[in-house]
Amino acid sequence: MPNSFPRKEIYVYTTEKPLDEKSVFAMNDKDLVIPDYLEDYSKKKWESDNKGWTSSVIPSALEVELVDNSMTIHCGLTEYKYLLGMVKLADEKKRSDDNGVIHGLSIETIPIFSDDTIILERRNSSSTQHGVGFYDFPTASQNAEMYLKKAETKYPGLVKSMFDMSGFPRFHILKSFEQIKPESLETSIKYIGFSRGFEVSLDSQFNSYIFLPLESGEVMTDNKAENRLVYRRSRLLDVLDSINRETALRDINGIRPVPCLQTGGFSIIDDCLGNILSFIYHTDNSNYSDAITILKESGYTINEVKPKGNLVKLDDLV
């Protein structure tokens, strides 16, 4: 049903080739207009549900320009409470809204460890009210004003602004894996596209990956590890094939995923599924069509985004 929410539909744009982080830019050059009804609703919900939380200023992507092996993300500014309010209102109405969409400027970087593993993390209510119980890569996070001071205090000079597409993903990695040192992140981050999903996310996400010079076991040493799964990169198709199953694929430590309350089975954030598709396209292309087929057989509609000229308007991904 068009506009129903939640629904298993994903839009994914995959670059022709991985883009070096130095070729990806974000800028504040657009105006974002939030409808009065969403503004009022979001303020009331924030006051009732999120006392003590920080509603940070965040960029919100509106258009993506793709020219000469580069990507420029054109953004406006808003606050996080309006993004969360958009999701809560859609959940109440059981339909997504084409007006006043807040995409945020979220970056998810897939860390590939030196033992050729990846790590998924189960989202929990202590840190978010968005996608609780779903798995994604721990690095997924919004670029936000509230992180700038924290980043400058702990890692001086790392993050230049809310629109920094090199410094912010590194900060997201460092706060996700405290065992990693900044000098381990000298390898280039490769951007591979963006995605938008309607099973849980509603906002958009910019997707990337990085190879790290340490093994996954070196970062599975704190209390965050209890919510994490470690898989061989070569098993990504099997991971996708486990989605929505109560008995899902065990990780390399014998741990089985915890079923999600919303779906009743192992579930991965929709935007993250888009990231995995683009990652497979670039690093294991012979399995790309199989990955698409697996998700379609699990009930997902996969829309592969084609730019109009050199531009994608994110509000058109509906």
N, C-alpha and C positions, 0 to 999 in steps of 0.2 A: 504494500500500500504506500503510495507516494507520501512523503513527509511523516509517516508514522515513526515513532521513537519509543523504544529502541528498535532498530532494524539492522540486519546484517548486510550493510552496504559500505563499501570502501572506495574512495577515489585515490588513485596513486599516480603520481608523475615520476618517471624514472629518467634521469639524464642520459644522453647518448653515451657519455663516458664519465667516470668519476671526475668531479671538479675539485681542484686544489682549494683549500680554505681561503687562499689569497685571491681567489676569483669569485668569492661569494660575499655580497655586501647587503647590509640592511640600512635603511635610512628613514627618518621621520619627515615625510613630505606629503602626507595625506591627512584629511580630516575624517575622523570616525564619528558618526552620528548614532547615538543610542536612543531608540524610541522611548518616549516618556513612560510607557507601561513597563518596559523592562527595567528602566532606571528605578522606578518606584518599587517594583517587586524585589529587585536585587538588594536595595537598601534595607527593606524590611526583613528579608531573609537573613541578611548578614547580621543585623542587630539581634535576631532571635537565635540564630544557629552558630554564629562565629564570634561571639564575644571573646576578646583577648587575642584574636588573630589579627594579622597585619594585612590590610587590603592594599597591597603595593601597587604603585604605578607600573604598568607593563606596556610594551609596544604591542600593537595588534596589526598583523600583516593583512594587506588588502589586495595587493597585486604582486605578481612575480614576473619579472622581465628576464628573458633568456636570450642573450646575444653573445656571439663569438666565444663560446665555451666559458661563459660567465653567468652568474645569477644575481640579480638585484631584487631585493625584497622591499617593496614600498609599504610603509607602515603609518598608522596614526597612533595616538596614545589613549589609554583608558586605565581602568583599575581592575584588579583581579576579581573583586566582588561581582562585577558585571559579567565576567566570563563564567564564574560559578553560578550566578543567578540564571544565566541563559540555560545552563545544563539542568538546573533544578526545575525551572519553569517547563522545559521540554518534558522532563520526567513526569511532572504533574499533569500536563495536558496530553501526554502520550503522543506528541507530534513535535517535530522540529519546525522552527520558524525561519523563513527565508529573509526576514527583515532584521536589521540590527545584529547580524552575526559577528561575534567576537572571536577571531581566530588566534589571538595571542601571537607570541613569537617563541614557540617551543622548539627546542632542539633535542633530538635523541641520537646519541652517538653509540654505535655498537662497538664495544671494546673486544678485540680478538686477542686473547692471551697467547703467550708463546707456546703453550701446550695445545694450541689449536682448539680452544674451548671458548664458549660464550656463557654469560651469566644472565639469567632472568630473575626478577624479584617480584614478589607478591606485594601489591599495594595495600596499605593498611590505614585504618581510620585515624591513627595517631598523627599522620602527616598530611592527609588529604581527605576530601569528601568526594573526590572525583575518581571513578573507576576502582573503588575499593573491592578487593578480592580478585581482580584481574592481574595478570603478570605483564611486565614489560621490562625493558632494559633499565637498570637503576639510574642511568644517566639522564633519562627523560626529565626535562624541567623547563619552566618558563624563564626566559630572560626577564629580569625584574629589577626595579630600582632598589628594593630592599637588600639585594645581594651585593650591591656595589661596595658598600662600606665593609661588609664582611670579607669580600674578596680582597680589597685593598689592605685590610688589616693583616690577613693571613698570607696573602700572596701578592705583595706590592707590585704594581705595574702589569699584572696579568690581564685584568679586564679593564678596557678603556672606557666603555659606555654600555648602555642597555642594548646597543645595536652591534656590539662586537661579536662577530661570527667566528672568531678564532679564540678569543680569550674566554668567552662564556662557556662554550662546550668543554673546555679544559677545566674550568671551575666546577662545572657539573660533575665531571669525572672525579675530581679530587674530593669533593664533598660526599660522593657516593662510595669511594674507596679510599679511606683515610691512610691505608698502607702505601698508596702510590705517592711518589714524590714528583714535583713539577718537572724535574730533569728527565723523568721517564716519559714525558709527553712531547718530546722533541720531534717525533715522527709527524708528518703532515696528516691532518684530518681531511678525509675525502667526503665531499658532499655528493649524494646520489639521488636527491629528489625531495619530494614532499608528499604528504598524504593527509586525507581527512576521512574520518569514519563516523558512522551513525549508530553503532551499537552501544557506545558509551561516551565517546569523546566530544563530538560536535565541533571542537576547535581543530585547527590544522597543525601539522608538525613538520619540521624540516629535518631530513634524515641524513645520517652520515656514519662513517666507521673509522676506526683507528686501530693499528696493530701495536700491541704493548709488549715491552721486553721483560715480562714477568709472567709466571704461571698463575692460573686461577687459584690454586691452593694457597698462594701467598696473600690473597685478599679475603679468604674465607676463614678469618681468624677472630671475628668479633661477633657481637650479638645480632648484627644484621644478617649473618649467615643463615639463621634459622628460617628466614623467609626467602632464601635464594636457591636456585637450581643451577647446576653446572652441566652443560651438554657439550659433546663434541660438535664442532662445526659441521662435520660430515653427516650428522644426524638431524639436520634442520628439517628435512622433509618429514622425518618420523615425528618430530616435535609438532609440526603443523598437522599431521595426520592424527595426533592425539587430542586436538582441540574438541571441546564439548564432550569428551569422554570422561566418565567417572573414574575409570581405571586407565590413567594416562601413562606415558612413557616415563620410566624411572630415570633419574639423572645418573652421572658417573659415580655418585656416592650412594646409589640405591634409594634415593629419596624420590617419592612420588608427589606430583603436584597436588595442592589442596584445591578441591572443587570450589568454584565461585558460586555464591548464593544466587546471583541473578540468572545464571545459565544452568546451574546444576552440574557443571563439569569443568574441566581444565579450560581456562579462558585467557587469551592474550588480548591486550588493548588493541583496538582496531587500527589506530594510527601506527602502532608497532608492527602489525601485520603488513602494512604498506612498506615499512622500512625493511622488513625481512624479504619481501618480494624484490625490492630494488637491489638489496644486497646480493641475493641469489642471482639476479640478472647479471650483475657485474662480476661476481666472483665464482659462479658455478652455473654458467648460462645454460648448459645442457639440461639442467633440472628446473629451469624457470617455468616452462609450460606445465610440468608436473606439479609445481607449487601452486600455480593458478588453478589447475584441475582439482587438487586436494581441497582448496578453500571453497571452490564452487560446490563440490560434493558435500561439504560441511554446511552448505546453505548460504554462503556469502555471494553477493553480487560484487564483482570486481570491475570497476570502471578505470581503464587506463587513459589518463588525461593527455590530450593532444592540444598544445598551445594554439591559439588563434593568432597567426603571425608569430610574433615573439613574446606574446603576453598571455598570462593566465590570471583571470580575475577569480579570486578564491570564493567569492559569493556565488559564482556560477556553478560551483561544485555541490549541487543539491540533487 
